[in-house]
Amino acid sequence: MDAAVQFPTTPKAAKAAALHLSKRMSLEQSFEAIMRNGIEQILENEVGVTRFHDMESLHQMRVGVRRLRAALAMFDEVLRSPEEIALELVWLMDQLGPARDWDVLLTETLPQVEDALPGNPALAGVRDAVQQARLASHEQVAREVSSLRFKRLVKHLEQWVDQRGWRDGLSPKGKTRLKMHAVDFADTVLAAEQQRLLKRGSKLKGATPEQRHRVRIAAKRARYAAEFFASVYPARRVRPYLGAMAGLQRQLGLLNDGEVARKLVCKLCAGNDGLREGGALVCGYLACGEQRGGQQLGRWWKRHAPVAPF
């Protein structure tokens, strides 16, 4: 009797492994650990993205890229990073972003509209069109992540970290700074990221989508900084801040998802008579939701903005 055929199953999407830094670690040691952590997250999701078009794997790879970019920005004044790496990480984000937008539209945003307008036949055509666009986008991402360009980026990153390439061109004073304690650097970074967030968030009332997006980016950077260095602080001080940042990101993310979804649907349905009615329903619903969400965001900010970094 022939052995049963084993069909491949979608691998589980990999979130970032917990970082365990210590107060005794140097700034250089902490940076190296953070970079390796981000590279690992990207690589562990590669198969899910390229072979299975897995939505969560793509999301986690994108998070890994964002975390690497955030780390490079936070350490920029102390460590030298090649411009090529920064540019290639932007390229990779640009490849992953559209597929993630279609995923969110299909699985999160569109179901909200369908729940609000149950049984409306005009929405069925929009869903079919969105599904086709999502599939095409995932196929494109799979090609790019399977490409030689992606492999070169990962190899460049790994070699740069292995060889501590950030030391190239540093002055003796700069190399001495690498020996400072991670916790001292963390105090400075957390304060700077929080200040950036408060400055941008002070104009949230009546903010445009572009202004809200800037606040969202600042909130992500503040949260990543807190997550990077969380292990060198008492947990009782870390949890409230991370909770506040996660909540703020959630509120801002919902508004951003609605804005992105509205643009995607309007573009998808433009000039297509069969999708015109369904597209108008979706775009109208999302426009109303944006107004309500903006008001809720302002109230949320007033309650949680005072939460200080640990």
Sequence and secondary structure as in RCSB ss.txt:
>XXXX:A:sequence
MDAAVQFPTTPKAAKAAALHLSKRMSLEQSFEAIMRNGIEQILENEVGVTRFHDMESLHQMRVGVRRLRAALAMF
DEVLRSPEEIALELVWLMDQLGPARDWDVLLTETLPQVEDALPGNPALAGVRDAVQQARLASHEQVAREVSSLRF
KRLVKHLEQWVDQRGWRDGLSPKGKTRLKMHAVDFADTVLAAEQQRLLKRGSKLKGATPEQRHRVRIAAKRARYA
AEFFASVYPARRVRPYLGAMAGLQRQLGLLNDGEVARKLVCKLCAGNDGLREGGALVCGYLACGEQRGGQQLGRW
WKRHAPVAPF
>XXXX:A:secstr
                      TTSBHHHHHHHHHHHHHHHHHHTHHHHHTT  HHHHHHHHHHHHHHHHHHHHT
TTTS   HHHHHHHHHHHHHHHHHHHHHHIIIIIHHHHHHHSTT THHHHHHHHHHHHHHHHHHHHHHHHTSHHH
HHHHHHHHHHHHTTGGGTT  HHHHHHTTSBHHHHHHHHHHHHHHHHHHHHTT TT  HHHHHHHHHHHHHHHHH
HHHHGGGS HHHHHHHHHHHHHHHHHHHHHHHHHHHHHHHHHHHTT TTTHHHHHHHHHHHHHHHHHHHHHHHHH
HHHHTT    
